[in-house]
Amino acid sequence: MPATTQKKCPICGKPAVEEFKPFCSKRCADVDLNRWLTGNYVIPARDDEPLPDIDDEN
């Protein structure tokens, strides 16, 4: 499989491979997945938005 020269693997910096895009290999894709599953990556929450009021109108 040809490697793309435009994008680099976010894990190791090698050229990305179409089959595993944006990664270069299954190993790097698995490293990324493990980082998400173990909490190394997080999506920041915004606390400045008010929560909707929950009224029990039944």
mmCIF file of the N, C-alpha and C atoms, coordinates in Angstrom:
data_MODEL
# 
_entry.id   MODEL 
# 
loop_
_atom_site.group_PDB 
_atom_site.id 
_atom_site.type_symbol 
_atom_site.label_atom_id 
_atom_site.label_alt_id 
_atom_site.label_comp_id 
_atom_site.label_asym_id 
_atom_site.label_entity_id 
_atom_site.label_seq_id 
_atom_site.pdbx_PDB_ins_code 
_atom_site.Cartn_x 
_atom_site.Cartn_y 
_atom_site.Cartn_z 
_atom_site.occupancy 
_atom_site.B_iso_or_equiv 
_atom_site.pdbx_formal_charge 
_atom_site.auth_seq_id 
_atom_site.auth_comp_id 
_atom_site.auth_asym_id 
_atom_site.auth_atom_id 
_atom_site.pdbx_PDB_model_num 
ATOM 1   N N  . MET A 1 1  ? 0.842   -1.182 0.000  1.00 0.00 ? 1  MET A N  1 
ATOM 2   C CA . MET A 1 1  ? 0.000   0.000  0.000  1.00 0.00 ? 1  MET A CA 1 
ATOM 3   C C  . MET A 1 1  ? 0.885   1.242  0.000  1.00 0.00 ? 1  MET A C  1 
ATOM 4   N N  . PRO A 1 2  ? 0.597   2.157  -0.862 1.00 0.00 ? 2  PRO A N  1 
ATOM 5   C CA . PRO A 1 2  ? 1.417   3.359  -0.929 1.00 0.00 ? 2  PRO A CA 1 
ATOM 6   C C  . PRO A 1 2  ? 1.138   4.293  0.240  1.00 0.00 ? 2  PRO A C  1 
ATOM 7   N N  . ALA A 1 3  ? 2.164   4.914  0.715  1.00 0.00 ? 3  ALA A N  1 
ATOM 8   C CA . ALA A 1 3  ? 2.025   5.902  1.790  1.00 0.00 ? 3  ALA A CA 1 
ATOM 9   C C  . ALA A 1 3  ? 1.747   7.259  1.169  1.00 0.00 ? 3  ALA A C  1 
ATOM 10  N N  . THR A 1 4  ? 0.935   8.051  1.855  1.00 0.00 ? 4  THR A N  1 
ATOM 11  C CA . THR A 1 4  ? 0.695   9.409  1.381  1.00 0.00 ? 4  THR A CA 1 
ATOM 12  C C  . THR A 1 4  ? 1.795   10.305 1.932  1.00 0.00 ? 4  THR A C  1 
ATOM 13  N N  . THR A 1 5  ? 2.265   11.221 1.132  1.00 0.00 ? 5  THR A N  1 
ATOM 14  C CA . THR A 1 5  ? 3.347   12.093 1.582  1.00 0.00 ? 5  THR A CA 1 
ATOM 15  C C  . THR A 1 5  ? 2.815   13.369 2.213  1.00 0.00 ? 5  THR A C  1 
ATOM 16  N N  . GLN A 1 6  ? 1.518   13.624 2.123  1.00 0.00 ? 6  GLN A N  1 
ATOM 17  C CA . GLN A 1 6  ? 0.974   14.874 2.625  1.00 0.00 ? 6  GLN A CA 1 
ATOM 18  C C  . GLN A 1 6  ? 0.738   14.844 4.134  1.00 0.00 ? 6  GLN A C  1 
ATOM 19  N N  . LYS A 1 7  ? 0.191   13.759 4.641  1.00 0.00 ? 7  LYS A N  1 
ATOM 20  C CA . LYS A 1 7  ? -0.151  13.691 6.069  1.00 0.00 ? 7  LYS A CA 1 
ATOM 21  C C  . LYS A 1 7  ? 0.814   12.766 6.797  1.00 0.00 ? 7  LYS A C  1 
ATOM 22  N N  . LYS A 1 8  ? 1.051   13.091 8.048  1.00 0.00 ? 8  LYS A N  1 
ATOM 23  C CA . LYS A 1 8  ? 1.924   12.259 8.867  1.00 0.00 ? 8  LYS A CA 1 
ATOM 24  C C  . LYS A 1 8  ? 1.120   11.645 9.997  1.00 0.00 ? 8  LYS A C  1 
ATOM 25  N N  . CYS A 1 9  ? 1.544   10.489 10.423 1.00 0.00 ? 9  CYS A N  1 
ATOM 26  C CA . CYS A 1 9  ? 0.912   9.776  11.529 1.00 0.00 ? 9  CYS A CA 1 
ATOM 27  C C  . CYS A 1 9  ? 1.011   10.634 12.801 1.00 0.00 ? 9  CYS A C  1 
ATOM 28  N N  . PRO A 1 10 ? -0.105  10.850 13.483 1.00 0.00 ? 10 PRO A N  1 
ATOM 29  C CA . PRO A 1 10 ? -0.054  11.673 14.698 1.00 0.00 ? 10 PRO A CA 1 
ATOM 30  C C  . PRO A 1 10 ? 0.658   10.989 15.873 1.00 0.00 ? 10 PRO A C  1 
ATOM 31  N N  . ILE A 1 11 ? 0.894   9.690  15.776 1.00 0.00 ? 11 ILE A N  1 
ATOM 32  C CA . ILE A 1 11 ? 1.554   8.971  16.858 1.00 0.00 ? 11 ILE A CA 1 
ATOM 33  C C  . ILE A 1 11 ? 3.066   8.981  16.692 1.00 0.00 ? 11 ILE A C  1 
ATOM 34  N N  . CYS A 1 12 ? 3.548   8.589  15.478 1.00 0.00 ? 12 CYS A N  1 
ATOM 35  C CA . CYS A 1 12 ? 4.994   8.437  15.312 1.00 0.00 ? 12 CYS A CA 1 
ATOM 36  C C  . CYS A 1 12 ? 5.607   9.381  14.275 1.00 0.00 ? 12 CYS A C  1 
ATOM 37  N N  . GLY A 1 13 ? 4.780   10.049 13.467 1.00 0.00 ? 13 GLY A N  1 
ATOM 38  C CA . GLY A 1 13 ? 5.301   11.004 12.499 1.00 0.00 ? 13 GLY A CA 1 
ATOM 39  C C  . GLY A 1 13 ? 5.653   10.419 11.142 1.00 0.00 ? 13 GLY A C  1 
ATOM 40  N N  . LYS A 1 14 ? 5.520   9.106  10.979 1.00 0.00 ? 14 LYS A N  1 
ATOM 41  C CA . LYS A 1 14 ? 5.777   8.496  9.677  1.00 0.00 ? 14 LYS A CA 1 
ATOM 42  C C  . LYS A 1 14 ? 4.641   8.859  8.723  1.00 0.00 ? 14 LYS A C  1 
ATOM 43  N N  . PRO A 1 15 ? 4.842   8.716  7.421  1.00 0.00 ? 15 PRO A N  1 
ATOM 44  C CA . PRO A 1 15 ? 3.764   9.006  6.468  1.00 0.00 ? 15 PRO A CA 1 
ATOM 45  C C  . PRO A 1 15 ? 2.554   8.104  6.704  1.00 0.00 ? 15 PRO A C  1 
ATOM 46  N N  . ALA A 1 16 ? 1.359   8.691  6.611  1.00 0.00 ? 16 ALA A N  1 
ATOM 47  C CA . ALA A 1 16 ? 0.119   7.941  6.801  1.00 0.00 ? 16 ALA A CA 1 
ATOM 48  C C  . ALA A 1 16 ? -0.089  6.974  5.640  1.00 0.00 ? 16 ALA A C  1 
ATOM 49  N N  . VAL A 1 17 ? -0.746  5.861  5.933  1.00 0.00 ? 17 VAL A N  1 
ATOM 50  C CA . VAL A 1 17 ? -1.069  4.847  4.937  1.00 0.00 ? 17 VAL A CA 1 
ATOM 51  C C  . VAL A 1 17 ? -2.581  4.848  4.758  1.00 0.00 ? 17 VAL A C  1 
ATOM 52  N N  . GLU A 1 18 ? -3.035  4.783  3.524  1.00 0.00 ? 18 GLU A N  1 
ATOM 53  C CA . GLU A 1 18 ? -4.459  4.877  3.211  1.00 0.00 ? 18 GLU A CA 1 
ATOM 54  C C  . GLU A 1 18 ? -5.308  3.917  4.055  1.00 0.00 ? 18 GLU A C  1 
ATOM 55  N N  . GLU A 1 19 ? -4.860  2.683  4.214  1.00 0.00 ? 19 GLU A N  1 
ATOM 56  C CA . GLU A 1 19 ? -5.635  1.672  4.949  1.00 0.00 ? 19 GLU A CA 1 
ATOM 57  C C  . GLU A 1 19 ? -5.868  2.046  6.406  1.00 0.00 ? 19 GLU A C  1 
ATOM 58  N N  . PHE A 1 20 ? -4.929  2.762  7.018  1.00 0.00 ? 20 PHE A N  1 
ATOM 59  C CA . PHE A 1 20 ? -5.018  3.080  8.445  1.00 0.00 ? 20 PHE A CA 1 
ATOM 60  C C  . PHE A 1 20 ? -5.144  4.582  8.702  1.00 0.00 ? 20 PHE A C  1 
ATOM 61  N N  . LYS A 1 21 ? -5.437  5.349  7.690  1.00 0.00 ? 21 LYS A N  1 
ATOM 62  C CA . LYS A 1 21 ? -5.490  6.800  7.767  1.00 0.00 ? 21 LYS A CA 1 
ATOM 63  C C  . LYS A 1 21 ? -6.243  7.268  8.997  1.00 0.00 ? 21 LYS A C  1 
ATOM 64  N N  . PRO A 1 22 ? -5.773  8.167  9.777  1.00 0.00 ? 22 PRO A N  1 
ATOM 65  C CA . PRO A 1 22 ? -4.626  9.034  9.565  1.00 0.00 ? 22 PRO A CA 1 
ATOM 66  C C  . PRO A 1 22 ? -3.318  8.453  10.100 1.00 0.00 ? 22 PRO A C  1 
ATOM 67  N N  . PHE A 1 23 ? -3.317  7.173  10.434 1.00 0.00 ? 23 PHE A N  1 
ATOM 68  C CA . PHE A 1 23 ? -2.142  6.543  11.021 1.00 0.00 ? 23 PHE A CA 1 
ATOM 69  C C  . PHE A 1 23 ? -1.314  5.836  9.952  1.00 0.00 ? 23 PHE A C  1 
ATOM 70  N N  . CYS A 1 24 ? -0.127  5.386  10.355 1.00 0.00 ? 24 CYS A N  1 
ATOM 71  C CA . CYS A 1 24 ? 0.761   4.686  9.421  1.00 0.00 ? 24 CYS A CA 1 
ATOM 72  C C  . CYS A 1 24 ? 0.612   3.184  9.518  1.00 0.00 ? 24 CYS A C  1 
ATOM 73  N N  . SER A 1 25 ? 0.024   2.690  10.602 1.00 0.00 ? 25 SER A N  1 
ATOM 74  C CA . SER A 1 25 ? -0.075  1.249  10.807 1.00 0.00 ? 25 SER A CA 1 
ATOM 75  C C  . SER A 1 25 ? -1.189  0.939  11.799 1.00 0.00 ? 25 SER A C  1 
ATOM 76  N N  . LYS A 1 26 ? -1.539  -0.336 11.875 1.00 0.00 ? 26 LYS A N  1 
ATOM 77  C CA . LYS A 1 26 ? -2.533  -0.770 12.856 1.00 0.00 ? 26 LYS A CA 1 
ATOM 78  C C  . LYS A 1 26 ? -2.003  -0.530 14.265 1.00 0.00 ? 26 LYS A C  1 
ATOM 79  N N  . ARG A 1 27 ? -0.707  -0.707 14.463 1.00 0.00 ? 27 ARG A N  1 
ATOM 80  C CA . ARG A 1 27 ? -0.113  -0.488 15.781 1.00 0.00 ? 27 ARG A CA 1 
ATOM 81  C C  . ARG A 1 27 ? -0.365  0.937  16.263 1.00 0.00 ? 27 ARG A C  1 
ATOM 82  N N  . CYS A 1 28 ? -0.096  1.922  15.405 1.00 0.00 ? 28 CYS A N  1 
ATOM 83  C CA . CYS A 1 28 ? -0.313  3.313  15.812 1.00 0.00 ? 28 CYS A CA 1 
ATOM 84  C C  . CYS A 1 28 ? -1.791  3.605  16.029 1.00 0.00 ? 28 CYS A C  1 
ATOM 85  N N  . ALA A 1 29 ? -2.665  3.002  15.212 1.00 0.00 ? 29 ALA A N  1 
ATOM 86  C CA . ALA A 1 29 ? -4.105  3.169  15.415 1.00 0.00 ? 29 ALA A CA 1 
ATOM 87  C C  . ALA A 1 29 ? -4.511  2.588  16.771 1.00 0.00 ? 29 ALA A C  1 
ATOM 88  N N  . ASP A 1 30 ? -3.942  1.437  17.127 1.00 0.00 ? 30 ASP A N  1 
ATOM 89  C CA . ASP A 1 30 ? -4.247  0.822  18.420 1.00 0.00 ? 30 ASP A CA 1 
ATOM 90  C C  . ASP A 1 30 ? -3.692  1.637  19.586 1.00 0.00 ? 30 ASP A C  1 
ATOM 91  N N  . VAL A 1 31 ? -2.522  2.228  19.412 1.00 0.00 ? 31 VAL A N  1 
ATOM 92  C CA . VAL A 1 31 ? -1.958  3.101  20.453 1.00 0.00 ? 31 VAL A CA 1 
ATOM 93  C C  . VAL A 1 31 ? -2.906  4.274  20.696 1.00 0.00 ? 31 VAL A C  1 
ATOM 94  N N  . ASP A 1 32 ? -3.420  4.867  19.629 1.00 0.00 ? 32 ASP A N  1 
ATOM 95  C CA . ASP A 1 32 ? -4.350  5.991  19.754 1.00 0.00 ? 32 ASP A CA 1 
ATOM 96  C C  . ASP A 1 32 ? -5.635  5.557  20.456 1.00 0.00 ? 32 ASP A C  1 
ATOM 97  N N  . LEU A 1 33 ? -6.194  4.408  20.048 1.00 0.00 ? 33 LEU A N  1 
ATOM 98  C CA . LEU A 1 33 ? -7.412  3.906  20.681 1.00 0.00 ? 33 LEU A CA 1 
ATOM 99  C C  . LEU A 1 33 ? -7.184  3.661  22.168 1.00 0.00 ? 33 LEU A C  1 
ATOM 100 N N  . ASN A 1 34 ? -6.052  3.072  22.524 1.00 0.00 ? 34 ASN A N  1 
ATOM 101 C CA . ASN A 1 34 ? -5.739  2.834  23.926 1.00 0.00 ? 34 ASN A CA 1 
ATOM 102 C C  . ASN A 1 34 ? -5.662  4.140  24.711 1.00 0.00 ? 34 ASN A C  1 
ATOM 103 N N  . ARG A 1 35 ? -5.117  5.169  24.107 1.00 0.00 ? 35 ARG A N  1 
ATOM 104 C CA . ARG A 1 35 ? -5.041  6.469  24.797 1.00 0.00 ? 35 ARG A CA 1 
ATOM 105 C C  . ARG A 1 35 ? -6.427  7.027  25.080 1.00 0.00 ? 35 ARG A C  1 
ATOM 106 N N  . TRP A 1 36 ? -7.369  6.853  24.142 1.00 0.00 ? 36 TRP A N  1 
ATOM 107 C CA . TRP A 1 36 ? -8.747  7.297  24.376 1.00 0.00 ? 36 TRP A CA 1 
ATOM 108 C C  . TRP A 1 36 ? -9.392  6.457  25.481 1.00 0.00 ? 36 TRP A C  1 
ATOM 109 N N  . LEU A 1 37 ? -9.208  5.139  25.408 1.00 0.00 ? 37 LEU A N  1 
ATOM 110 C CA . LEU A 1 37 ? -9.873  4.259  26.365 1.00 0.00 ? 37 LEU A CA 1 
ATOM 111 C C  . LEU A 1 37 ? -9.336  4.381  27.782 1.00 0.00 ? 37 LEU A C  1 
ATOM 112 N N  . THR A 1 38 ? -8.086  4.753  27.943 1.00 0.00 ? 38 THR A N  1 
ATOM 113 C CA . THR A 1 38 ? -7.511  4.885  29.286 1.00 0.00 ? 38 THR A CA 1 
ATOM 114 C C  . THR A 1 38 ? -7.615  6.304  29.840 1.00 0.00 ? 38 THR A C  1 
ATOM 115 N N  . GLY A 1 39 ? -8.214  7.216  29.072 1.00 0.00 ? 39 GLY A N  1 
ATOM 116 C CA . GLY A 1 39 ? -8.424  8.566  29.563 1.00 0.00 ? 39 GLY A CA 1 
ATOM 117 C C  . GLY A 1 39 ? -7.268  9.517  29.348 1.00 0.00 ? 39 GLY A C  1 
ATOM 118 N N  . ASN A 1 40 ? -6.276  9.136  28.539 1.00 0.00 ? 40 ASN A N  1 
ATOM 119 C CA . ASN A 1 40 ? -5.176  10.060 28.264 1.00 0.00 ? 40 ASN A CA 1 
ATOM 120 C C  . ASN A 1 40 ? -5.630  11.222 27.394 1.00 0.00 ? 40 ASN A C  1 
ATOM 121 N N  . TYR A 1 41 ? -6.627  10.974 26.564 1.00 0.00 ? 41 TYR A N  1 
ATOM 122 C CA . TYR A 1 41 ? -7.221  12.038 25.749 1.00 0.00 ? 41 TYR A CA 1 
ATOM 123 C C  . TYR A 1 41 ? -8.584  12.364 26.359 1.00 0.00 ? 41 TYR A C  1 
ATOM 124 N N  . VAL A 1 42 ? -8.922  13.617 26.405 1.00 0.00 ? 42 VAL A N  1 
ATOM 125 C CA . VAL A 1 42 ? -10.251 14.022 26.863 1.00 0.00 ? 42 VAL A CA 1 
ATOM 126 C C  . VAL A 1 42 ? -10.742 15.165 25.995 1.00 0.00 ? 42 VAL A C  1 
ATOM 127 N N  . ILE A 1 43 ? -12.032 15.238 25.854 1.00 0.00 ? 43 ILE A N  1 
ATOM 128 C CA . ILE A 1 43 ? -12.650 16.352 25.151 1.00 0.00 ? 43 ILE A CA 1 
ATOM 129 C C  . ILE A 1 43 ? -13.113 17.328 26.223 1.00 0.00 ? 43 ILE A C  1 
ATOM 130 N N  . PRO A 1 44 ? -12.618 18.562 26.201 1.00 0.00 ? 44 PRO A N  1 
ATOM 131 C CA . PRO A 1 44 ? -12.984 19.505 27.256 1.00 0.00 ? 44 PRO A CA 1 
ATOM 132 C C  . PRO A 1 44 ? -14.469 19.849 27.222 1.00 0.00 ? 44 PRO A C  1 
ATOM 133 N N  . ALA A 1 45 ? -15.040 19.946 28.384 1.00 0.00 ? 45 ALA A N  1 
ATOM 134 C CA . ALA A 1 45 ? -16.445 20.327 28.525 1.00 0.00 ? 45 ALA A CA 1 
ATOM 135 C C  . ALA A 1 45 ? -16.523 21.819 28.807 1.00 0.00 ? 45 ALA A C  1 
ATOM 136 N N  . ARG A 1 46 ? -17.623 22.401 28.410 1.00 0.00 ? 46 ARG A N  1 
ATOM 137 C CA . ARG A 1 46 ? -17.834 23.818 28.700 1.00 0.00 ? 46 ARG A CA 1 
ATOM 138 C C  . ARG A 1 46 ? -18.809 23.928 29.853 1.00 0.00 ? 46 ARG A C  1 
ATOM 139 N N  . ASP A 1 47 ? -18.386 24.574 30.929 1.00 0.00 ? 47 ASP A N  1 
ATOM 140 C CA . ASP A 1 47 ? -19.236 24.744 32.095 1.00 0.00 ? 47 ASP A CA 1 
ATOM 141 C C  . ASP A 1 47 ? -20.041 26.038 32.056 1.00 0.00 ? 47 ASP A C  1 
ATOM 142 N N  . ASP A 1 48 ? -19.849 26.846 31.022 1.00 0.00 ? 48 ASP A N  1 
ATOM 143 C CA . ASP A 1 48 ? -20.532 28.133 30.985 1.00 0.00 ? 48 ASP A CA 1 
ATOM 144 C C  . ASP A 1 48 ? -21.933 28.051 30.392 1.00 0.00 ? 48 ASP A C  1 
ATOM 145 N N  . GLU A 1 49 ? -22.351 26.879 29.906 1.00 0.00 ? 49 GLU A N  1 
ATOM 146 C CA . GLU A 1 49 ? -23.699 26.734 29.377 1.00 0.00 ? 49 GLU A CA 1 
ATOM 147 C C  . GLU A 1 49 ? -24.609 26.188 30.470 1.00 0.00 ? 49 GLU A C  1 
ATOM 148 N N  . PRO A 1 50 ? -25.760 26.833 30.687 1.00 0.00 ? 50 PRO A N  1 
ATOM 149 C CA . PRO A 1 50 ? -26.665 26.361 31.747 1.00 0.00 ? 50 PRO A CA 1 
ATOM 150 C C  . PRO A 1 50 ? -27.296 25.031 31.344 1.00 0.00 ? 50 PRO A C  1 
ATOM 151 N N  . LEU A 1 51 ? -27.534 24.204 32.341 1.00 0.00 ? 51 LEU A N  1 
ATOM 152 C CA . LEU A 1 51 ? -28.204 22.937 32.107 1.00 0.00 ? 51 LEU A CA 1 
ATOM 153 C C  . LEU A 1 51 ? -29.705 23.186 31.954 1.00 0.00 ? 51 LEU A C  1 
ATOM 154 N N  . PRO A 1 52 ? -30.368 22.409 31.125 1.00 0.00 ? 52 PRO A N  1 
ATOM 155 C CA . PRO A 1 52 ? -31.820 22.605 30.972 1.00 0.00 ? 52 PRO A CA 1 
ATOM 156 C C  . PRO A 1 52 ? -32.544 22.219 32.251 1.00 0.00 ? 52 PRO A C  1 
ATOM 157 N N  . ASP A 1 53 ? -33.623 22.945 32.555 1.00 0.00 ? 53 ASP A N  1 
ATOM 158 C CA . ASP A 1 53 ? -34.436 22.637 33.719 1.00 0.00 ? 53 ASP A CA 1 
ATOM 159 C C  . ASP A 1 53 ? -35.237 21.376 33.422 1.00 0.00 ? 53 ASP A C  1 
ATOM 160 N N  . ILE A 1 54 ? -35.240 20.471 34.370 1.00 0.00 ? 54 ILE A N  1 
ATOM 161 C CA . ILE A 1 54 ? -36.019 19.251 34.203 1.00 0.00 ? 54 ILE A CA 1 
ATOM 162 C C  . ILE A 1 54 ? -37.202 19.341 35.157 1.00 0.00 ? 54 ILE A C  1 
ATOM 163 N N  . ASP A 1 55 ? -38.374 19.573 34.593 1.00 0.00 ? 55 ASP A N  1 
ATOM 164 C CA . ASP A 1 55 ? -39.602 19.671 35.390 1.00 0.00 ? 55 ASP A CA 1 
ATOM 165 C C  . ASP A 1 55 ? -40.404 18.395 35.227 1.00 0.00 ? 55 ASP A C  1 
ATOM 166 N N  . ASP A 1 56 ? -40.954 17.913 36.311 1.00 0.00 ? 56 ASP A N  1 
ATOM 167 C CA . ASP A 1 56 ? -41.774 16.724 36.261 1.00 0.00 ? 56 ASP A CA 1 
ATOM 168 C C  . ASP A 1 56 ? -43.212 17.165 36.060 1.00 0.00 ? 56 ASP A C  1 
ATOM 169 N N  . GLU A 1 57 ? -43.633 17.273 34.789 1.00 0.00 ? 57 GLU A N  1 
ATOM 170 C CA . GLU A 1 57 ? -44.950 17.829 34.461 1.00 0.00 ? 57 GLU A CA 1 
ATOM 171 C C  . GLU A 1 57 ? -45.985 16.749 34.233 1.00 0.00 ? 57 GLU A C  1 
ATOM 172 N N  . ASN A 1 58 ? -45.787 15.530 34.665 1.00 0.00 ? 58 ASN A N  1 
ATOM 173 C CA . ASN A 1 58 ? -46.761 14.448 34.425 1.00 0.00 ? 58 ASN A CA 1 
ATOM 174 C C  . ASN A 1 58 ? -47.875 14.517 35.385 1.00 0.00 ? 58 ASN A C  1 
# 
